[in-house]
């Protein structure tokens, strides 16, 4: 292929680690296929990435890959977690949009690299569609949710028109939701994204409705899922987009393409330094005995919630590996003194780290369960490794994911809308012991399908090849 016809893909994630990681993985897969990649980080995230990886060394291994960064409108010393995240959403339109436009113009005028072939933008960065249309650059949307979560978000306006949302916290939360095509018997009020509990005039609700509408203007959709898991909803999505590429689980697909994935840039996608000391502790634990606990990178707990989880885990008498980040507790409160008995039992049965190498942890033979916030990356990683879940969803698509895990795929239990030590203890015992037989068969079967999807001739493997070929053709016609 002529040098000036090498595809050049500009990738723009929402600047939160749960969105950055799958976009980085896709970027690395495309770079491995010989493409030029410009990955647009926020200044804040790029600073964090530089702390956890050797970027110049990565450039030497992947000469077609380059990072650039733009502001997300928040101070660099402001943690991106809790309510401040909603301000970040709004800032992408007012601050990031003009900066991205300037960047794209400069990339088109550059003599160092070929002009951009296309943009792949996060489904919550739809201002990129405005810029792409103005400058005549093809654009692909890549929402980092699963198909069910995305389909639900896309129907927010329908839910309002049918009078199913908004609703109040004190209303009947188990009332079925019936106006989402293909999901009529699946969701209850409590399973809808958190914005559905807001008034229609709330700025966040308006943002979600606007982004869901704008996303449909992209003719092509990429999803980090696999056909065998979400086929009926993937078919439904095909009615809105000319092309749909399901290429997940992306983290597993990358491992089939790159020999040493520990050296990959996406292994640093969490933007946090991993503590691998827990792997030695896991080596000392019995087979399938450990419950792994992690609530992701942006969830905050109150001190009371932290204590409830602590009691529930300790009282379950099961060994646990718990990710407790420095900013896990709201307002950076001190964790406080835990009772002597609780502290002693934690030393005997538990292990705590500030951040874990999650893919390695879930693949470890001693891990038998995952207490999770139900972010889509975590859900897919757990499904792939055949680890059943206890879901404690909090925001965005997490409520939908938790319902799918428990009701649709039957690979775990849903613990949403509660935080009680006795329920936590019972859920852990059910998952690890009392009701394990109920879910382990479906967990193993879906894991088998996930692994098959990324093998040669598997659905996701073939869809990635199709995406790569279509991007090559795009570079020849632009």
N, C-alpha and C positions, 0 to 999 in steps of 0.2 A: 504494500500500500504506500502511495506517495506520502511524503512527510506532512504536506499540508492537508492531507485527507485523513490523518489520524483523528479519531473522534476525541473531542475535548468536552468533558462533562463538568458542569459547575453544580456542586451539591450544597444545598442550603438547609440545614436542620433547624428546628426550634432549639434555642440555646439552653436546653436542659439535658442532663446526662442520659436520661432514659430515651431521649430522641436522638442524641448525638451518636450513641453507640451503634444502633443498627444502620444509621447513615454512613458511619465510618466503615462498617463491615462491607456494605454495598460498594463504597468508594474503593476499598481495597480489592474487591473482586473484579471491578471494572479495570482498575490499574493493572492487575495481574493479566487481564485480557489484552493489554497493550494500549489502553486508553490514556490520554492525558486527563488528570483530575485536578480541579481547583476546589478545595474544600473550604467553605466559608464558615469560620468559627466566630463566636463573639469574642471580644477582647478578653473578657473575664474567663471564658472557658479555655481560650488559647493559653493564657497565663497558667492555668491549672494543668493543662496538658503538658506544657514544658517542664513542669515540676515532676511529672511521673514518667516521662519517656525522653529518649535521646532523639530529638527530631532530625538533626543533621545526619545521624547514622541511618535513620529510616529513609531519608532522601537518597542516601547512597545505595540502599537496597531497592528503592522504588523511585527511580529518577523522573518518572512521569507525574509524580504526586507533589502537589504544593498546597500548603495552608495559607490562607489570608484571613484577616480578622477585621470585624467592624463592631461598632458599639451597639450594645443592647439597651442603652439609655439609663442603666442603673449604675450607681457608684461601684467602683471595683472592689471596695471593701464591704459591700452589702451581700450577705449570704443569700443564695438563690433557693430559698425554701420557705414553706408556710405561705401566708397570704401575699407576700411580696411577689410571688410568681404571677399573680393575676395582673399586677402592674407591668410585668415583663411582657405579657401578651399584648397589652395596649401599646407599649413602647415599640414593638416590632413595626407597627404601622407608621408611627410618627417619627421615630428616630432611625430605625434600620432600613426602611424602604428607600429613602433618598440616597443613603450610603450604598445600598446594594445596587441601585441604578447607576451610580457613578462608577462602581467597581465593574459592572458589566460593560459599560462603555469603554473603560480602560482596557479590559480584556479583549474587546473586539478590535481595538486600535493597536494592540501590542504587536511588536515584530518578533518577540522572543518565542511565542507559542501561537499555534493556530487559533483562530477565533472559536468561541464556544459553539459546539454542535447543538447542545441542548442544556436545559436546566432541570435538575431533579430537586424539587422543593418539598419540604415537610408540608403535610396537610393542614397545619396550623400556621403556615407562613404564606398565605394566599396572596399577600401583596406582591409576591414574586410573579404571579400570573399577570397582574397589571403591567409590571415592568417588562415581562417577556412579550406580551402582546404589543406594547408600545415600540419595542426595539426589534420585533420580528424574530425572536428566538423561540424555537419549540420548547415546550415545558411539559414535564411529567410530574404528577403529584404522588408523593409517597407518605401517606399518613402512617405513623408507626404503631397504630392500634391494630388489633385483630379485626377480622371482617365483621364479626357481630358488634363489636364496640363501635366501629366506624359507621356501620349501617344504622345503628341506633342514633348516633349523633347527627347523621344526615337527615333523620326524620324528626328532628326537634320541632320544626315548624308544623309538621303534620300532627304531632302530639298536642301542640297548642291549639291548632284548629279543631281537633276532635275533643278538646276539653279535658284531656288526660293529664296535662301539666299546665301551669304549675300546681303544686299541692303543698300542704303544710306538713311539718314534721309530726304533728299530733293526729293526722288523718290515718285512715286504714292503709297501712303500708304494704299489706299483702294483697291489695286489690289488683287483679290481673290487668296488664296493658295489652290492648288488642289492636292498635292501629299501626303497628310496624309490620309490613308484609313479610311473611316467612318466619316471623317470631311471635305469632299471636298467642301461643300457649306457653311461652317460655318466661317472659319477664313479669315481675310485679313492680309496684311503685318503688319499693326499696332497691330494686335492681337497676334503676335508671341512673345515669350520670348525675353527680351532685348538683349541676346547674339546673336540673329539672325541679329542684326545690326552691328556686329563686323566682322572684317576680319577673314578668316578661320584660319590664322596663329596666331591669338590672343590667348594668354595662357588660357584665360577664355573659349573661344570657344573650344579649344582643351580639356580642363578639362571636359566640359559638354559632348562632344562626347565620351570621354573615359569612363566616369561614366555611360552613357546611354548604352554603349556596355557591360561593365562589369556587370551591373545589371542583364542582361539576363542569366548570369551563375548561378544565384540562381534559384533553381527549384520551390520555393514557394514565393508568393507575398501576402502581407497584404496591404489593402487600407482603409483609413479613409473616407469611402463614403458608400452609400447604393444603392442597386441594382436598385431600382425604379428611381433613379436620373440619373444614368449613364450607364444603362444596355448595350446599343450597344457597347460602348467602353470597358466595362468590358469583354464582350465576345471576343473582338479583343485581349485584353491582355492575355486571356486564350490560345491564340496560341503560346505565348512565355513562359508560365509558366505551370508546371504540376498542381499546385493548386493555386487558387486565393481566398482569404478570404476578403470579404467586410464587415467591422465591424463598420461602422460609422452611425450617428455621435458619436464618442467615448465619448465625454463629456456627452452626454445624456444617453448612454448605462451605463456609470459608475453610474449615478444617480439611475438607476433601480436596481443596485446591492448593493450599499452602502447606508445605511440609512442616514447618515449625511455627505454629500459630501463636506460640508464646512470644514470638518476636514481632507479631503483627501490631499495627497501630490500634486496631479495634480492641486488643486486649487491654488497652489503657483507656477505653471509652467511658469507664465510670468516672474518670477524672480524679480518682482518689488512689492513694498508695495502699496497695493490698498487703495484708498481714498473713503471710503463708505459714506462720507457726502453727496455725490450727490444723494443718494437714498432718503434722506429726501426732497431734492429739487424736485426730480421727483414726490414724493407723492403730491406735491402742484400744479402739472401741469395737464391740461385737458387731457382726454383720447386721445391717438394717436396723440398728438400735437407736441412732441419733436423730433428734428432731432439729433441723436447721431453721433458724429464725432470722429473718431480715425484712425490714419494711422499706427498703429502697433508699433513695438519695434525697428525697424532698419532703417526706412525711415527718411531722413533728408529733411527739406524744406529750401529754401533760404528765406531771410527776405521778399523779394518781394512776394514770393508765400504765405507766412504766411499772409501778409497784404491783398492779393487778397481774400483768404478764409475768412478772418475776415470781409471784406466789404461785400462779397457775402452772408455770413450767417446773418449779421446784417440787410442788406437791404431786405432779404427775409421776415423779420418781423415774423419769426417763432422762438419759443423758442429752444435753442440748448444747448446740453451738449457736451463739447469739451475736449478731452484729449490732453493736451499740456505738453509734457514731457520736462524736463530740457534741454535735448539734441536734441530737435526737430529741432532747427534752425542750419544750417550748420556752423561749426566752433565755436559753442557755442557763437554766437553773442548775444548781449543783444537784447531783443525784441523791445526795443526802446519805445518812447512815442507815444501812439495812440491818435488820435485826441479826443478832449473832447467829442464831440458828439458821436463818435464811442464807447468810453469808457463808457459813460453813458448808451447807449443802451445795451451794453454788460451786465452791472449790472442789467438792467431791464429784459432782455430777455434771457441772457445766463448764463451758469454756467461752470466753468473750473476746471479741476482737473489734477494732475500730472499723475495719472493712475486710471482707473476705474475697478470695478468688472464687467467685460463685460458681462458675462453670465447673471448675475442678471439684468443688465441694459437692455439688449435686451429682457428679459422676463417681464419687467415692463410695465404695461398697458398704461402708458403715452407716451411710445416711439413709434413713428410712422414711423421712417425712419432711415437709417444708411448710413452715408457718410464714405466710407471705402477705404482702399488701396487694397482690394480684396485678402488679404492673405487667404489661404484655411481654416484655423481655423475660422477666422471671417466670411467667406462666409457661412460655414456650420452652425455656431451658429445662424446667421441671418436667414438662411433658416428654421432651426428648429423652431424658434420662430415666423415665419411668418412676419418678418420685411423686407419690400422692401428696396433695396439698390441703392445708387449712387456710382458708381465705379470709383476710381481714381488710377488705377494700375501703378506700377513703375518698378518692377523687377521680374525676374524668371517667375513663372507660373501665376503671377497676371494678366497679359494681357489676357491670355487665360480664366481665371476665369471671368474677367469682360465681355468678349464677351459671355460666356455661360449664365451669369446672365441676360444679356439684350436681346440676340438674341435667345438663345436656350430654356432657362427656363422661360424667360419673368417675372422675379421677381425684375426687377430694370432697371436702365439706366446706360449707359457707358459714362464716361466723360474723357476718356484717351487722352493723348497728348494735353491737354489744361489746363490752369490755369488762368481763367479770371473771375473777380468779377461778370460780367453781366451774364455769362454762369452759374456760380455757383448759383447765385440768382434764375435764371430761372429753373435750375435743381431741386433746393430745392422746389420751388413753384409747379413744375410739380409733383414731388414725393408726396408731402404732400397734394396737393389740385387739381390742374388743370387736371392732367392725372392719378390720383390715381386709378380711376375705371379700367383703362386699365390693370393694373398689379395686383390688389389686389386679383382677383379671382384665378389666377395662383399661387400667393404667398401663399394663404390659402390652395390650393390643394396640393402643394408640401410640405408644413409644415405638413399637415395631413399624407402624405406618410412617411415623415421623422419620425414622432412620432410613426407611426405604425411599422416601421422597428425595433425599439428597444424594443417593447413590446414582451411579451412571444409569441413565434411562429412567430414573425416578422423576416424578412430576416437577419438583422444584428445580432439579438439575436441568431438565429439558427447557423449562421456562426461562431459566437464567441464560441458557444458550440462545434462546429465541430473542431475549432482550438484547443481548450482546450483538447479535446479527442485525437486529433492527436499528440499533444505534449506529452500527457501521454503515448501513444503507443511508441513514439520515445524514451522515457526514459527507456522503458522496453527492447527495442531492441539494445540500444547502450551499 
